[in-house]
Amino acid sequence: MSYEARINSLKSRHARLDARIFDEDRRPSPDEVAIRRLKLEKLRLKEEIERLVRLG
């Protein structure tokens, strides 16, 4: 996978996580543990994207 393709893949996963967090948060009884886990994963992806951009 090329460098740019990797960054685009991570950005896509980041956006999907954002949508999942939004959907979970709008449920009548949101699962706070799931939201926390999704947010941590989203943050990890964001940090990885930033690291790759800095290296590029």
C-alpha positions, -999 to 999 in steps of 0.1 A, spaced: 0 0 0 14 34 -9 20 61 16 -9 82 4 -33 52 2 -24 44 38 -33 79 49 -65 79 29 -75 45 44 -69 58 79 -89 89 72 -118 68 59 -117 46 91 -116 78 112 -147 91 94 -166 58 99 -157 58 136 -171 94 138 -203 82 123 -206 53 146 -200 76 176 -227 99 164 -252 71 159 -245 55 193 -247 89 210 -282 95 195 -297 62 207 -322 64 235 -298 47 259 -263 52 245 -236 27 255 -210 49 272 -184 22 273 -188 17 235 -186 54 229 -154 57 250 -138 28 231 -148 42 198 -134 76 207 -101 61 219 -98 43 186 -106 75 167 -79 93 186 -54 66 179 -62 69 142 -59 107 143 -25 104 159 -13 79 134 -25 101 105 -7 131 120 25 111 124 24 99 88 17 134 75 47 148 95 70 121 81 58 128 45 
